[in-house]
């Protein structure tokens, strides 16, 4: 059995891939790179690393960090939902791959799930490509589509990716040399930018229940911005809404409960899970 010395870069979004790597008998997990406390969610990544007593690096890259990684003889660098640019052109690693949640070359970009929900459902899938200095443009090594239900929103697609991505990565690790030998350059394709805030904003004073449910389905745990008659907009990552008659003017925060806020819409009520004041992304 040929053992691989593997470094992993990512936060919790694709951490099912890290879990798979940690369980393989032919992988030595030598390093985990992730975000600093207060940034992207990293609890699961840190727990997996701690269980394996794997060192964890946080924050941005530096010349010293590049030298240190080049000194630990990494065979394979796996990037999956990592928040910093990796200076791949300066790293001495045998292989470097990125796990991407669309069928490349379509859907390059930092957060394509919001587009997959309603705009491009035919592009649901996992692509693993060779890392190059250009974002998401390296040759494709392996990709697999997955089926989705017609009413799947952002969070449901995330769960399918959570299950599907490590299986695709597992196939790659079973014969890394083969997939690199048969890699395919990307031709054409598209780039999907981060959705602008105006597309992720709901004004409770004019919104309907259907508007709220559509926005929540599209953005899910990524969150949308809710404006109420309170002075602060809220970042909403979990919500429920129902059409009903009520006595509140639209836009009013009807109650602040320990399970979240209840907000009046034009034709019903919206409940947010514990609401945070919105911070620009």
N, C-alpha and C positions, 0 to 999 in steps of 0.2 A: 504493500500500500504506500503510495506517494503522499506524504503529508504536506500540507500547505500552511505557510505562515500567513495569517489573514489579519488585516486591519479593517475595521468597519467605521464608517462615518455616517451619522444620521441621528434623528431624534425619534420620538416614540411612534410616529406615523407608520413606519415600515418596520418596527422593531420585531415583528414576527420573523423577518429575515435574519436578524441577529440571533434570535432564539434558535433558529434552525442551524446556523453556523456553530453556535455553542454546543449543540448536541452531536455534531458529526465527529466520528472517531478519527477522520483523516484531516481535521482542521486544528491547528494551534492558533487560538484567538489571542493575538499578541498586543492588540491596541484597539481602543474604542475612542472615537472622536465625536463630540456632541456639543450642545449649546451650554452656555453658562446658566447658573440658577437665575430664574426670573425671565428667561427667554422662552424658547419653544419647550413643550412638554418633554421631559427626559427621564421620568421616574422609572419606566420599564427598562430603558436602555441601561441606566445606572444599576438597577437591580440585577440584570443579567450579567453585566460586567463584574459586579461585586461577587456574585455566586461563583464565577470562574477566576476571581482574583486577577482580573485583567485591568491594566492601567487605563485610566480615562483622562483624555485631554479635552479641555474646553476652550472656547474663544477662538479668535482669529489666528491665522497662520502668521508665522514670523520666520526670519532666516534661521534662527536657532532651532525652531521646531522642524523646519525642512531638513536640517542637518541631522537632527535626532532621529527622525523617521528613516532617513536614508541609512542610518547606522544600525537598524534592527532587522535588516534583511527580510523585508515584506515580499512575499510571493504574489499576493492578491490583495488589492484594495477594493472594497465594496462600498459604494456610496448609495445611500437610499434615503431620500428626503433630508439632505444635509443643507444647513443654512448658510454656509460660507463657500466661496469659490475655492476649489482645491488647485494649487499651483502644479498641476500634473506634469507640466513641461520641465519642472525642476526636481521631480521625484524619481528615485531609482527603484521602481517596483516592476516586477516582471509583467504583471497584468493589472489593469485598473478598469473597473466596470461601474456603470450607474444603472440603478433600477428605476424605470420611468413608467408612470401609470397611464400611458396611451399607446396606441399602435403607431409608433414612429414610422415615417417621418412627420406624421401629422401630430399636432398638439405639443410641440416643444414649449417649454416655459415653466415658470416656478410653481404654478398651482392649477393644473388643468382640470381638476375634478368638477369645478363649477360649470365648465363648458360641457363636460360629458353628460351632466344630468339631463339637460333638455336639448341642447344644441347639436351635439354630435354623439348620440348614443351608439352609433355603429363603430365607434373607435374605442370602446371599452376594451382594455387588455393590459398586459404587462410587457414592456420591452426592456431587454437588457442590452446595453450598447457599450462599446469601448469608450472610455473617457478620453476626451481630447480637450485642448484649451477652449474650444468653442462649446457653449452651453448646449447640451442635448444633441449634438451633431455628429458624434462619433459613429463608426460603423456598427450596424446592428448585428448582435451575436445570436440572439434568440428572442422570439416574441410569441406570445400566446394570447388569443382573445378569450373572453369569458362571457357567458350568457348573463343577462340581467332581466329582472322582472319589469313589466311596463311602468309600474308605479314606483320604481326605485328612485330615491333621491340621493343627495350627497352622502348621507350617513350610511345608507344601504350599500352604495357603491364602495365606500370605504371598507365596510366589512368584507365584501367580496375580494377587494384587493388585499386585505389583511390575510385572507386565507390563500389567495392565489399566488401572490408574489413569492413566498418562500418555496413553493413547489417549482416555480419557474427557475428560481435561483438554484434550487437543488439539482435540476437537470443540467444547468451549466457546470456546476461543480463536479458532476459525475464524469465529465469529459471536457475539461476546459480547453485543452490543446485543440481538440476537434473543432470547437465552436470558433476559436480564434482563427483557425486555418480557413474556415469557410465564412468569415464575416462578410457582410454586405454593406457597401457604402450607402448612405442615405442620399436620395435624389429628390429634389423639390421639397415638398412638405410645407408646414405652417408653424407659426409661433403664436401662442396664445398668451397675451400679457395678463398680469394680475388684474382682476375685474376692478374697474374704478369704483370709488366709494358711492357715487350717485346710484350705481346699479345695485348696491348692497344696502340701500337706505329705505326705511319704511316710516312714513309720516302717519302716526296713529290717528290724527285728526281727519284725515281723508281716506285712509286705507280700509279695505274690506277684509273679512276673514279669509277669503280666497287669496287676496294679495299677500297676507301674512304667511299662509301655508305654502304658497308658491315660493316665496323668498326663503323660507326655512328649508324647503325641500331642495332648493338650488344650492344653498350655501351651508346648511347643516352646521357641523362643528366649526367650520371656518368662521361662521357668524355673520349677522347683518346688524346694521345700526338702526336702532329704534328711537324716533323722536316723539316725545310726549309733551304735555304741558309743564312737566318738570323742567328745570333749567338745564339739566345735563342729559345728553343722549346716552343710550345704553347699548353695549355690545351684547347681542343675544346669540347664544350658541345652542340653546335648547328651548323649545317652545311648543305650546299647544294652543289651539284656537277653536272656538265654536260659535256658530251663528245663534243669536238669541236676542230677545228684547231686553233692554236694560235701561236704567234711569240716569246713566252718566253721559255727559257730553263727550263726543269722540275726542280722543287725545288725553283724557283724564286718567291719571293713575288712581284706580279705584281702591286698591289695597296694596300694602307692602307686607307680605306674609313671609314667614321664615323659609317657605318653599319657593319664593319668588314673588314677582309683582303681577298683579292683575291690571290690565290696561284696556280701556274702552276703545273699540273700533266703531266704524259707522254702522255695522250690522251685527255686532257680537262682541265677544271678549277674548283677549289674548292673555295667556299666562306665560311669563318667562321664568326660566329657572334662575337661581340666584344671579341677579343682574349686576354687571360691572359697569362703571362709567366708561364710556368709549374712549379708547386711546388710539390715535391714528396708527395704522399699520406701517 
